[in-house]
């Protein structure tokens, strides 16, 4: 997989959140025009995008803020069992440290921090635009 695209309502906040998770901002651009309209199946598209890269990989996350046309509002509080892409998982070395660093960026626990057998500490946090991010720390 080359990248996953996520639509957000506040691009700067989303970039800051994912930088805090360790992704690197690869570039930003505004996209619009006929080709953009055709690929989106919409008229008059104008959006800002930020490409975030997982360090030392080719895996990227595309964050997109649409200015036009306006779209339907999403549910930023949709539960984890709502159909569609519901979460992105990040392996972390120190889950408590990551939680402390993400809270100033609006991250909130969805459920609880749990120990999964003798394998992982796991939790879901809700980030920008209601994105659910799963954090996993290997138990050594």
C-alpha positions as a printed Julia matrix, in Angstrom:
140×3 Matrix{Float64}:
   0.0     0.0     0.0
   1.32    3.43   -0.93
  -0.88    5.67    1.2
  -4.17    6.09    3.01
  -6.16    9.32    2.56
  -8.05   10.94    5.41
 -10.31   13.98    5.1
  -9.97   16.43    7.99
 -11.56   19.75    8.89
  -8.39   21.34   10.32
  -5.3    20.44    8.29
  -2.77   22.19   10.53
  -4.11   20.43   13.65
  -4.06   17.06   11.9
  -0.47   17.59   10.7
   0.63   18.54   14.23
  -1.09   15.45   15.67
   0.6    13.04   13.27
   3.99   14.76   13.6
   3.67   14.12   17.34
   3.12   10.44   16.5
   6.41   10.43   14.6
   5.33   10.93   11.0
   7.26   13.4     8.87
   5.64   16.09    6.75
   6.75   15.3     3.22
   4.96   18.16    1.49
   1.84   20.28    1.16
  -0.1    21.44   -1.89
  -3.38   22.87   -3.05
  -5.1    20.78   -5.71
  -7.9    21.8    -8.05
  -8.91   21.67  -11.7
 -10.59   19.33  -14.15
  -8.47   16.25  -13.39
  -9.06   16.68   -9.65
 -12.82   17.06  -10.29
 -12.87   13.91  -12.44
 -10.97   11.71  -10.0
 -13.18   12.89   -7.1
 -16.41   12.65   -9.07
 -17.23   16.2    -7.93
 -17.46   19.66   -9.51
 -15.3    22.59   -8.48
 -12.94   20.73   -6.13
 -10.38   22.81   -4.27
  -8.49   21.18   -1.45
  -5.28   21.43    0.5
  -3.33   18.26    1.09
  -0.43   17.3     3.33
   1.56   14.13    2.7
   2.9    12.56    5.88
   5.51    9.81    5.69
   6.34    7.05    8.13
  10.12    7.48    8.69
  12.41    5.09    6.82
   9.52    3.69    4.76
   7.56    4.5     1.62
   4.26    4.38    3.56
   2.39    7.67    3.63
  -0.75    9.24    5.06
  -2.5    11.87    2.94
  -4.41   14.45    4.96
  -6.9    16.44    2.91
  -8.95   19.53    3.76
 -11.69   20.27    1.18
 -12.58   23.93    0.69
 -15.03   23.24   -2.16
 -17.45   21.77   -2.72
 -18.8    21.45    0.77
 -19.46   17.89    1.85
 -21.67   16.25    4.41
 -20.55   16.53    8.0
 -19.05   13.37    9.43
 -19.68   12.14   12.93
 -16.51   12.91   14.91
 -17.87   10.7    17.71
 -18.71    7.65   15.57
 -18.07    4.48   17.57
 -15.33    2.02   16.68
 -17.85   -0.39   15.1
 -19.16    2.08   12.48
 -18.68    0.73    8.92
 -15.74    2.15    6.99
 -12.1     2.68    7.85
 -12.27    3.08   11.6
  -8.72    3.23   12.87
  -5.02    3.44   12.07
  -2.58    1.53   14.28
   0.78    2.9    15.37
   3.34    0.77   17.21
   4.98    2.87   19.92
   7.82    2.33   22.39
   6.28    4.17   25.35
   2.49    4.32   25.21
   2.09    6.56   28.26
   4.58    9.08   26.86
   2.77    9.14   23.51
  -0.58    9.67   25.24
   0.89   12.56   27.25
   2.23   14.17   24.05
  -1.02   13.69   22.1
  -3.4    15.08   24.74
  -2.43   18.73   24.01
  -3.41   17.98   20.39
  -6.93   17.0    21.47
  -6.46   13.23   21.75
  -8.95   11.5    24.04
  -9.12    7.85   25.04
 -12.05    6.1    23.33
 -12.17    3.27   25.85
  -9.46    2.16   28.23
  -5.78    1.34   28.12
  -5.66   -2.47   28.33
  -3.14   -5.25   28.52
  -3.73   -7.83   25.8
  -2.43  -11.11   27.2
   1.37  -10.98   27.47
   1.72   -9.29   24.08
   0.68   -5.63   24.05
  -0.57   -2.6    25.9
  -3.34   -1.23   23.63
  -5.7     1.72   23.48
  -7.77    3.72   21.03
  -7.53    7.51   21.02
  -9.7     9.87   19.05
  -7.71   12.47   17.15
  -8.43   15.19   14.57
 -11.77   14.94   12.71
 -12.73   12.0    14.93
 -10.0     9.72   13.52
  -9.45    6.74   15.8
  -5.79    5.88   16.28
  -4.86    2.63   17.97
  -1.62    2.7    19.94
   0.23   -0.56   20.64
   3.25   -1.05   22.89
   4.88   -4.47   22.86
   5.25   -6.02   26.29
   8.8    -7.26   26.65
